[in-house]
Amino acid sequence: MSRRQMAIDLIVGHARTAQAVAAILDSLEDTERVNLLRAELDAAHAELATSGTEQAVSLPELTATCAELPASRSEVGSLKEMCGILDGKLKHAVATLESMNTQRS
């Protein structure tokens, strides 16, 4: 595709977009919806700005939490190991019970 054709396609795309926006704004219902979406967007921006400030305030807290992560990870590892052991013991107990029930029958 030539550059000229790409430029023409781009201009046509912009024109169609402008027509679609104009059609939306001409409809009262769509205009109200656009205004509502704009208000929601502004509220989201305000919330992000506020949460960014809150995050900056809690940076020391975040640093302390990061320092605790290696210990927490090792605790998680030992808990997983204990769960594996308990799971094995549970399976053995269930197998023993099933064996005992089979022998009774």
N, CA, C and O of each residue as an XYZ file, in Angstrom:
420
protein
N       0.861     -1.171      0.000
C       0.000      0.000      0.000
C       0.905      1.231      0.000
O       1.867      1.311      0.764
N       0.582      2.180     -0.862
C       1.410      3.382     -0.968
C       1.146      4.327      0.198
O       0.134      4.230      0.891
N       2.085      5.241      0.389
C       1.918      6.229      1.466
C       0.693      7.099      1.215
O      -0.024      7.477      2.141
N       0.473      7.405     -0.050
C      -0.691      8.235     -0.396
C      -1.980      7.524     -0.001
O      -2.884      8.137      0.565
N      -2.062      6.227     -0.301
C      -3.266      5.460      0.031
C      -3.437      5.358      1.542
O      -4.555      5.451      2.047
N      -2.320      5.165      2.276
C      -2.406      5.104      3.737
C      -2.893      6.434      4.300
O      -3.691      6.461      5.238
N      -2.407      7.554      3.721
C      -2.843      8.872      4.185
C      -4.328      9.072      3.912
O      -5.050      9.608      4.753
N      -4.779      8.645      2.750
C      -6.204      8.772      2.415
C      -7.041      7.928      3.370
O      -8.069      8.388      3.867
N      -6.606      6.692      3.629
C      -7.333      5.823      4.560
C      -7.385      6.435      5.955
O      -8.404      6.356      6.640
N      -6.279      7.046      6.366
C      -6.232      7.690      7.676
C      -7.202      8.864      7.744
O      -7.914      9.027      8.734
N      -7.232      9.674      6.702
C      -8.149     10.821      6.664
C      -9.596     10.347      6.674
O     -10.434     10.911      7.378
N      -9.887      9.310      5.894
C     -11.250      8.763      5.863
C     -11.622      8.227      7.243
O     -12.745      8.427      7.706
N     -10.683      7.547      7.900
C     -10.941      7.036      9.245
C     -11.234      8.153     10.225
O     -12.145      8.042     11.044
N     -10.456      9.241     10.144
C     -10.698     10.386     11.029
C     -12.057     11.022     10.742
O     -12.770     11.417     11.664
N     -12.407     11.119      9.472
C     -13.697     11.711      9.110
C     -14.846     10.865      9.649
O     -15.824     11.398     10.175
N     -14.726      9.549      9.518
C     -15.779      8.663     10.033
C     -15.873      8.760     11.554
O     -16.966      8.743     12.120
N     -14.727      8.861     12.202
C     -14.726      9.006     13.659
C     -15.399     10.308     14.061
O     -16.199     10.333     14.996
N     -15.079     11.385     13.360
C     -15.694     12.680     13.663
C     -17.202     12.623     13.452
O     -17.962     13.190     14.238
N     -17.640     11.941     12.392
C     -19.076     11.803     12.143
C     -19.741     10.992     13.248
O     -20.843     11.327     13.683
N     -19.089      9.937     13.704
C     -19.663      9.114     14.772
C     -19.770      9.909     16.062
O     -20.776      9.820     16.766
N     -18.735     10.689     16.379
C     -18.775     11.514     17.591
C     -19.875     12.556     17.475
O     -20.602     12.800     18.438
N     -20.005     13.166     16.319
C     -21.061     14.162     16.121
C     -22.437     13.527     16.281
O     -23.328     14.127     16.883
N     -22.619     12.324     15.750
C     -23.908     11.637     15.881
C     -24.201     11.326     17.339
O     -25.341     11.454     17.784
N     -23.184     10.920     18.082
C     -23.377     10.629     19.505
C     -23.771     11.895     20.251
O     -24.693     11.887     21.067
N     -23.064     12.982     19.963
C     -23.337     14.226     20.680
C     -24.672     14.848     20.275
O     -25.248     15.623     21.039
N     -25.170     14.518     19.085
C     -26.475     15.027     18.666
C     -27.610     14.341     19.413
O     -28.685     14.921     19.564
N     -27.391     13.136     19.877
C     -28.411     12.407     20.614
C     -28.312     12.780     22.087
O     -27.247     12.652     22.691
N     -29.435     13.246     22.675
C     -29.434     13.681     24.073
C     -29.072     12.528     25.001
O     -28.304     12.709     25.947
N     -29.617     11.346     24.739
C     -29.340     10.185     25.589
C     -27.849      9.838     25.565
O     -27.247      9.569     26.604
N     -27.261      9.850     24.354
C     -25.838      9.549     24.239
C     -24.990     10.629     24.899
O     -23.961     10.325     25.502
N     -25.412     11.887     24.792
C     -24.674     12.974     25.429
C     -24.668     12.789     26.938
O     -23.637     12.981     27.583
N     -25.810     12.419     27.506
C     -25.876     12.177     28.949
C     -24.970     11.013     29.337
O     -24.296     11.060     30.366
N     -24.956      9.974     28.511
C     -24.098      8.822     28.795
C     -22.622      9.225     28.726
O     -21.820      8.804     29.560
N     -22.270     10.044     27.728
C     -20.892     10.526     27.615
C     -20.527     11.356     28.843
O     -19.430     11.217     29.384
N     -21.443     12.216     29.281
C     -21.175     13.033     30.469
C     -21.012     12.166     31.714
O     -20.151     12.435     32.552
N     -21.835     11.126     31.837
C     -21.732     10.212     32.975
C     -20.394      9.472     32.952
O     -19.725      9.347     33.978
N     -20.016      8.985     31.771
C     -18.732      8.297     31.648
C     -17.573      9.239     31.952
O     -16.577      8.839     32.555
N     -17.712     10.491     31.530
C     -16.658     11.483     31.807
C     -16.546     11.723     33.313
O     -15.440     11.832     33.844
N     -17.686     11.805     34.001
C     -17.669     12.002     35.453
C     -17.025     10.801     36.147
O     -16.253     10.969     37.090
N     -17.343      9.586     35.681
C     -16.728      8.385     36.253
C     -15.223      8.374     36.010
O     -14.447      7.987     36.884
N     -14.817      8.801     34.816
C     -13.398      8.862     34.495
C     -12.679      9.870     35.387
O     -11.588      9.597     35.888
N     -13.293     11.036     35.582
C     -12.700     12.050     36.458
C     -12.589     11.539     37.890
O     -11.590     11.790     38.564
N     -13.612     10.823     38.358
C     -13.576     10.260     39.710
C     -12.462      9.223     39.827
O     -11.766      9.165     40.841
N     -12.295      8.410     38.792
C     -11.231      7.403     38.809
C      -9.861      8.066     38.838
O      -8.958      7.610     39.541
N      -9.707      9.156     38.063
C      -8.439      9.889     38.076
C      -8.168     10.471     39.460
O      -7.039     10.420     39.948
N      -9.196     11.022     40.088
C      -9.034     11.590     41.427
C      -8.657     10.504     42.427
O      -7.810     10.716     43.294
N      -9.292      9.337     42.304
C      -8.990      8.225     43.210
C      -7.550      7.753     43.028
O      -6.859      7.456     44.003
N      -7.100      7.684     41.767
C      -5.716      7.283     41.512
C      -4.735      8.285     42.101
O      -3.712      7.902     42.668
N      -5.048      9.562     41.968
C      -4.169     10.589     42.524
C      -4.106     10.469     44.037
O      -3.038     10.610     44.632
N      -5.256     10.207     44.665
C      -5.306     10.053     46.118
C      -4.558      8.806     46.553
O      -3.787      8.851     47.512
N      -4.775      7.685     45.859
C      -4.107      6.447     46.253
C      -2.608      6.560     46.042
O      -1.838      5.954     46.787
N      -2.176      7.322     45.044
C      -0.750      7.538     44.842
C      -0.136      8.264     46.015
O       0.988      7.960     46.416
N      -0.860      9.224     46.574
C      -0.389      9.949     47.749
C      -0.332      9.017     48.944
O       0.632      9.042     49.710
N      -1.367      8.186     49.109
C      -1.399      7.245     50.225
C      -0.258      6.244     50.121
O       0.321      5.858     51.137
N       0.070      5.820     48.908
C       1.164      4.873     48.739
C       2.490      5.510     49.115
O       3.350      4.856     49.705
N       2.661      6.773     48.779
C       3.905      7.444     49.122
C       4.057      7.553     50.631
O       5.170      7.460     51.149
N       2.962      7.746     51.335
C       3.006      7.866     52.787
C       3.390      6.540     53.419
O       4.099      6.519     54.425
N       2.932      5.425     52.842
C       3.164      4.118     53.451
C       4.422      3.429     52.920
O       4.547      2.212     53.050
N       5.343      4.166     52.334
C       6.566      3.575     51.803
C       7.403      2.896     52.882
O       7.906      1.800     52.633
N       7.583      3.484     54.071
C       8.334      2.767     55.112
C       7.679      1.439     55.498
O       8.362      0.449     55.764
N       6.361      1.437     55.523
C       5.627      0.209     55.828
C       5.905     -0.853     54.767
O       6.108     -2.027     55.079
N       5.909     -0.421     53.518
C       6.174     -1.329     52.403
C       7.596     -1.877     52.487
O       7.821     -3.059     52.226
N       8.541     -1.041     52.843
C       9.928     -1.478     52.981
C      10.061     -2.523     54.081
O      10.768     -3.517     53.915
N       9.385     -2.302     55.202
C       9.423     -3.268     56.307
C       8.812     -4.599     55.882
O       9.327     -5.663     56.227
N       7.722     -4.536     55.138
C       7.072     -5.760     54.660
C       7.998     -6.522     53.714
O       8.085     -7.748     53.781
N       8.685     -5.802     52.840
C       9.629     -6.450     51.918
C      10.756     -7.133     52.680
O      11.237     -8.187     52.264
N      11.180     -6.541     53.794
C      12.238     -7.148     54.600
C      11.764     -8.452     55.237
O      12.568     -9.354     55.473
N      10.470     -8.558     55.514
C       9.915     -9.759     56.143
C       9.626    -10.878     55.146
O       9.395    -12.016     55.553
N       9.635    -10.578     53.852
C       9.262    -11.573     52.842
C      10.114    -12.839     52.863
O       9.545    -13.929     52.794
N      11.440    -12.763     52.954
C      12.205    -14.020     52.952
C      11.812    -14.954     54.094
O      11.697    -16.164     53.895
N      11.605    -14.398     55.294
C      11.193    -15.236     56.428
C       9.824    -15.841     56.164
O       9.594    -17.015     56.454
N       8.916    -15.048     55.616
C       7.572    -15.549     55.316
C       7.630    -16.657     54.274
O       6.901    -17.645     54.367
N       8.496    -16.491     53.288
C       8.614    -17.519     52.247
C       9.133    -18.831     52.826
O       8.674    -19.907     52.444
N      10.095    -18.737     53.751
C      10.597    -19.983     54.342
C       9.530    -20.630     55.211
O       9.434    -21.856     55.264
N       8.719    -19.812     55.899
C       7.611    -20.357     56.690
C       6.609    -21.056     55.786
O       6.108    -22.131     56.116
N       6.319    -20.444     54.649
C       5.389    -21.056     53.696
C       5.951    -22.386     53.208
O       5.219    -23.367     53.084
N       7.245    -22.414     52.934
C       7.872    -23.661     52.486
C       7.755    -24.761     53.528
O       7.442    -25.904     53.197
N       8.008    -24.413     54.801
C       7.908    -25.443     55.842
C       6.462    -25.867     56.054
O       6.193    -27.034     56.341
N       5.521    -24.923     55.914
C       4.105    -25.290     56.031
C       3.684    -26.223     54.898
O       2.927    -27.169     55.116
N       4.171    -25.955     53.696
C       3.859    -26.848     52.573
C       4.415    -28.243     52.828
O       3.764    -29.247     52.541
N       5.630    -28.289     53.370
C       6.244    -29.581     53.674
C       5.421    -30.330     54.720
O       5.186    -31.532     54.589
N       4.983    -29.616     55.757
C       4.158    -30.242     56.798
C       2.835    -30.727     56.220
O       2.354    -31.803     56.575
N       2.248    -29.933     55.328
C       0.990    -30.347     54.693
C       1.195    -31.614     53.874
O       0.342    -32.502     53.870
N       2.319    -31.697     53.188
C       2.617    -32.901     52.417
C       2.730    -34.124     53.310
O       2.217    -35.194     52.983
N       3.408    -33.957     54.447
C       3.547    -35.067     55.394
C       2.180    -35.479     55.929
O       1.851    -36.664     55.972
N       1.379    -34.478     56.339
C       0.044    -34.781     56.865
C      -0.838    -35.423     55.808
O      -1.628    -36.317     56.111
N      -0.703    -34.967     54.564
C      -1.476    -35.556     53.475
C      -1.113    -37.030     53.306
O      -1.985    -37.877     53.111
N       0.181    -37.322     53.384
C       0.621    -38.719     53.290
C       0.073    -39.562     54.426
O      -0.373    -40.689     54.213
N       0.107    -39.010     55.644
C      -0.423    -39.745     56.803
C      -1.926    -39.966     56.667
O      -2.436    -41.029     57.021
N      -2.635    -38.956     56.151
C      -4.078    -39.084     55.958
C      -4.387    -40.174     54.937
O      -5.275    -40.999     55.150
N      -3.658    -40.175     53.841
C      -3.878    -41.206     52.821
C      -3.607    -42.592     53.389
O      -4.338    -43.541     53.105
N      -2.554    -42.704     54.191
C      -2.235    -43.998     54.810
C      -3.356    -44.429     55.754
O      -3.749    -45.596     55.758
N      -3.875    -43.485     56.560
C      -4.955    -43.808     57.500
C      -6.212    -44.230     56.757
O      -6.878    -45.183     57.159
N      -6.545    -43.529     55.672
C      -7.730    -43.883     54.885
C      -7.549    -45.271     54.278
O      -8.478    -46.079     54.278
N      -6.359    -45.545     53.763
C      -6.108    -46.870     53.185
C      -6.226    -47.958     54.248
O      -6.768    -49.029     53.979
N      -5.725    -47.691     55.449
C      -5.828    -48.661     56.544
C      -7.283    -48.903     56.908
O      -7.692    -50.049     57.093
N      -8.078    -47.825     57.014
C      -9.502    -47.968     57.333
C     -10.227    -48.763     56.257
O     -11.047    -49.627     56.569
N      -9.933    -48.478     55.000
C     -10.572    -49.216     53.912
C     -10.189    -50.690     53.972
O     -11.017    -51.568     53.726
N      -8.929    -50.951     54.301
C      -8.474    -52.340     54.425
C      -9.200    -53.043     55.561
O      -9.612    -54.194     55.418
N      -9.359    -52.351     56.699
C     -10.064    -52.932     57.845
C     -11.523    -53.190     57.504
O     -12.073    -54.224     57.881
N     -12.161    -52.251     56.785
C     -13.559    -52.437     56.384
C     -13.699    -53.609     55.423
O     -14.676    -54.354     55.487
N     -12.732    -53.774     54.538
C     -12.768    -54.884     53.592
C     -12.626    -56.211     54.325
O     -13.289    -57.187     53.974
N     -11.765    -56.255     55.344
C     -11.558    -57.488     56.104
C     -12.799    -57.855     56.904
O     -13.083    -59.039     57.081
N     -13.546    -56.865     57.393
C     -14.780    -57.137     58.153
C     -15.858    -57.736     57.268
O     -16.663    -58.553     57.714
N     -15.864    -57.324     56.024
C     -16.925    -57.776     55.119
C     -16.756    -59.154     54.713
O     -17.570    -59.677     53.952
